[in-house]
Amino acid sequence: MYNFVDELQLKHPTNKHIQDKIRQQLQFLRDIGIIEFKGNGNYRKI
């Protein structure tokens, strides 16, 4: 997901917290059981 940081930064130049938001959303999806954290930055869709 972090591969999209540069593209998102171009679309939202005033947002300085894009990586933080990606991480937050991945944690949210993990917590509600949509994805599984495999470790080392890897996730799997459940």
Sequence and secondary structure as in RCSB ss.txt:
>XXXX:A:sequence
MYNFVDELQLKHPTNKHIQDKIRQQLQFLRDIGIIEFKGNGNYRKI
>XXXX:A:secstr
 GGGHHHHHHH TT S HHHHHHHHHHHHHHTTSEEEEETTEEEE 
